[in-house]
């Protein structure tokens, strides 16, 4: 079999090879660094490669799939959106492990694969008979297609919901979220959705205008662009410096009265001599006396010890400092100050910057240098937080 290189086949071949090369690199790195997310991203790329190889071989003059392998499963099909979803889950939870409960996600894929393999195993004559008298007669191709659309939409919803939950979670866990926001995955979902929609439009045009095999090519080229984007950005994205362990709200620990009462004395002892801030954040109208006491002690600790100067301060870090647990501390901050952890810490950093920028001894330092000394670890985070809490840019404030 000779492959015919042309303006149609060559870009698809390069995209196919790109996907496999990066899949292998990701599998090797995933095994070396024990990172399940890399292994799953490798399989996502394999799925993308199989999504274009029908047209790649067709434009290359190889008719293997339509002769010897007619009706044989050609893509990862219903498994592809599942891989994308679990890739995100393993990115935001480094401790994630597959369980038996997760096997149900593979059921549609297994049913479709077994169906195609069963018909294919009967031989080429039976395949031709089945396609003419069953597959076409009962519109099974259309049924498979629309089931695939529903599965794509379902896992798109799950992925977006998980991503939103994760973004809310990191605001309550970390004071610096820039490096763990996984915006690239959001962009990947957007790119994948746009490519899929474009494919649907091309399918509609192909049916309505009766486009030829050669004219029905542009959506395949879009898939090649997606392969290059996902492979390069997915492989080169910075991995979090800390080990993330995000769990969905359904599996997160719940704060109870018993949980709250255990560490109260410990937190009180740690900061008993501290004084709370004069103007704490807006309080919840229904705050218990116990939470109020904890909040006042926490605010006093923040004022005297200034833990917010630590750039990578997390909720767990602060909980260890005040000798309590993260669940209690999160409740104290959320209910007691009306803020999430990220805003709670960054507001202190902004106030510290406002003090330091007015200090003549710091006149030789740049605004960014001062911001880094006040606990921020990136210019983007600093500018965003400063504008959020003051309504102006750092330069506008400094020039007043």
N, C-alpha and C positions, 0 to 999 in steps of 0.2 A: 504494500500500500504506500503510494507516494503522496505526500502532503503538498498541495498546491498553494504556494505563497502568493497572496494578492493583497490589495488594499482592504479587502473585507476580512480575510482569514488571519492575516498577520497580527493586527491589533488584538484579536481575540486570543491568539496563541500566546502573545506576550503577557496578557492578563492572566491566562491560565497558569503559565509558568511562574509568574509573580506570586500568585496565590499559594502555589505549592512550595516555593522556596521559603516564603515567610512562615508558612504553616510548620515546616520542618524546623526552622529556627526557633519558633515559639515553643514547639514540643521539646526541643533540646533544652531551652532555657527553663521551661516549666518543670522539667524533670530535675535539672540541676539545682534550681532554687526552690523546689517543692511548691510551685505556684500553680494551682489548679486553673486559675483564670487564663494563664498563658496557653495551657493545653486546650481549653475550650475555645479560645479565640482562634487557635490553629484550625480547629474543626469548623468554625464559622467561615474561615477562608476557603477550606475545602468545599464547603457547601456552595460558596460563591463560584468557585472554579467549575463545579458540576452544573451550575446554573447557565453557564455559557458554552459548555463543551459540545452541545448538540449543534449549535450554529457554527462553532469553530471547525468541527469535523465536516459539516455540510459544505461550508465555503471552501474548505481545504480539499474537497473532492473525495472524502472518505465516507462511504455509506455503510459502515459497519453497524451503526445503531439501527438502521432501517432495514437491514437484511438479516445478518446473523443474530443480532441482538434485539430484534423487534419485540416489544412488550416487556423487555427486561427493565427493571428500575434504573432510571438514568440520573436521578438527582437525590439529594437528601430529603427532598419533598417536605412533608409535614414536620420533620425534625429540625429544619433550619431555624424557624422562629423560637423553638424551644432552646436551642443552643445559644442564641442571642440573649435570651432572658436569663439563662443560668450563668452566662458569662458575666452579666452585671451582678448577679447575686454573689458570685465568687470574688468579684472585685471589691465589693463593699463589705464582705465578711471573709477574712482570710482563714477563718476556722471552719468554713462551710464544708460539709461532707454529704455526699448523696446518701439518701436513705431509701428504704423500700417504698415509702410513700411517694417518692419522686418518680417511680417507674410509670405511674399512670400517664405522665406527660408523653411517654413514647408510644402509647397505645395506638393513636391514629396512624403514626408512621409504620408501626409493625403490621397493622391490618392492611394498609395499602401495599406494603412491600410483599407480604405473604400472598395477597391476591395476585399481584403481577407475577411473582415467581411461580405460583401454582399454574397459571395459564401458560407462562413461558416454558415451563418444564414439560408440557404436553407436546411440544414440537411445533415447527413452523406452520405445518398445514392446519393444525388446530388453532394456532394464533390467528391465522387469516380468517378461519371460520368464525372464531369468537368475535373478532373485531367487526365483521360484517353483520353477524346475526344477533349479537348481544351488546357489545360495547357501543356500537352506533345506534342500534334500535332503541335502547333504553337510555341513551344520552349519558352514559357513565362518565365519559370524559368531562362533560359539563358539570356533573355532580362532583367529581373529584376537584375540579377547578374551584367551584364555589365553596366547597368545604375548606380548601386551602386558603381562600380569601378570609373566611370566618376565623380560621386558626391564626392567620397573620394578625388580624385585628385584635383577637383575644390576647395574644402575647405582646402586642404593641401596648395595649391597655395595662397589662401586668407590669411591663417594663417601665412605662411612664409613671405608674403609681409607685413602684418601688423606688424609682429615682427621686420622686418628690418626697417620699418618706425619708429617704436617706439624707436629702438636702436639709430637711427640718431637723433630723437627728444630729447632724454634725454641728448645727448651730447651738445645740444644747450640750455638746460634748467637748468642743474645741474652741479655743480663742482665735486660732488661725485656720481658715478653711480653704485658702486659695489652692494649696497643693493637693487637697483631697476632695475637691468638688466634682472631679470626673466630668467636666464639661465636654470633654472629647466624646464621651459616650452619648451625651445628649445630641451632639452634632452628628454622631454616627446614626442614631435613630432617625434624625431629620433627613440625612442623606439617603438612608435606606428607604424611608417612606417616599421621598421624592422619586427615587429610582423606580420603586414599585408602581407608583401612580403613573409615571411616564410609560412604564411597561403596559399598564392597563389601557392607556390612551392609544398606544401603538397597536395593541391587540384589537381595540375597537375600530381603528382606522383600517387595519389589515382585513377585518371581516367586512366592513362596509364598502371599502374601495377595492377589495380583492387584490391586495398588494402581493407582489411576487416574493419568493424567498429572498431575493437580493434586495428588494426594497424594505423588507421587514428586518432591518439590521441596526437601526439607530439605538433602540433600547438595549441591544446587546453591547454596543459601545459604551452606553451609560453604565452598564454593569461592570465593564472593565475599569472605568474611572473610579467607581466605588471600590473595586478591589485594591487599586493603588492607594486610595485614601485610607481605607481601613488597615491595610497591611503596614503602611509606613507609619501612620499615626498611632495605631494600636501597639506596634512593636517599640516605638521610641518614646511613648508617653512616660513621664516620670512616675515611678511607683512611690506610694506613701512611705515616709520615713518610719512611721509607727504602724503597728499591726492593727488593722481595722477589724471590728467585730460587731457590725450592725445587724440587729435583728428587727424584724417587722414589729409594729406596735402590738400585734396579737401575742407575740412571744416575749415581749419585754417584761421585766419585773414590775410588779405593782406595789405602790407604796401603801403600807397599812399602818394603823395606829401602833401596832407592836414594833414594826420596823422603825418608826419615827422615835419611839421612846427609848430605844436602846442606846443610841449614840449621843443623846442630848447632853448628858453630864460630861462626856468626853469633849464635846465641842465647847461647852461652857468653860471647862477647865482650861482649854487651850487659849481662849481669848477673853478670859474673865476680866482682865485688867484693861481691855481695849474699849475705846469709845466709838459708838456708831456715828455715821455721817449725819450732818445736820439736816440734809434734805434728801432722804432716800427716795428711790423711785416710787412711782405711783403704786399704791397698794391695792390688793384685791379687797373688796368690801367685806368678804367673809374669811378673814385670816384668823387662825386660832392663836391663842396666847402662846402655845408652845412654839409654833412656827414664828411668831413675832419675836420671841426671845432668841431663837436661833438666828433669825435674820439680823437682829441688832448686833449679835456677837460676830457674825460673819462680816458685816460692814465695818465693824471696828478692826477686825483682823486685816481686812483689805487696806484700811487706812494706815495702820502701823507697820505691817510687814511688807506691803506692796508686792504680793506674789504676781501681779499682772505684768511686772517687768520681765518675767520669763517668757520669751517669744513663743515657745511651744507648749505653753500651759494648757492642760486639758482638765476636764471635769474630774477625772480620776486623780490627777496630780493634786488639785486643790483639795479634794476630799481627804487624801492622805495627809496633807499639811494640817488640816483642822481635825484630824482623827475622827472622821465619820465615814459613811459610805456614800457612793455616788448617787444612789437613788434618793436618799434623804437630802443631800446637798442640792440636787436638781430641783426637788420640790420647794426647798427654801428659796432658791433663786427665782424660779418661775412664778410661784405664788406670792412670795414675800416682796419681790421687787417688780413683778410684772414684765420681766425681760427673759429672753433666753440667755444661755451661758455666754454665747459669742458677744451679744450686745452688752451684757453685764460687764465683761472684762474689757472690751474695747472702749467703753465709755470712760472707765478709769484711765486707760492709756491716753485718750484724747485730753482729759483733764490734766494729766501729768504733762503732756506736751504743751498745753496752754501755759502752765506754770514755767516750764523750762525755757520756752521761747522768749519769755519776758525777762529771763535772768541774764544780765549783762555778761556774766562769766561764760555764757554759751554763744556769744556773738560770732565766734569763729567757726561754729558748726553750721552745716547746711540743714535745711528743714528735714530732709530725709535722714540725715545723721541723727538728729534729735529724735525723730520718730522711731528709729531703730533702738535708740537708748531707752525709749519709753515702752518698749515691748513689742512693737510692730516688727514684722519680719519681711514685709514687701511694701513697695510704694503703692501698688494698686489697693491693697487692703487698707493702708493708712488713709489714702485720699477718700476712699469710699466711706470709711468709718467717720472721718472728720466731717465730711459734708453731711452725713446723716445726723450727727449730733449737734452740729453748729449751724448748718444751713449755708456754709460758705467754704471756700477752699482754704487750705493751710496758708497759702501765700497771701490771700486777702486778709486773713486774720493777723498774720505777722506784720503786714504793712499798715495796719490801723494805727 
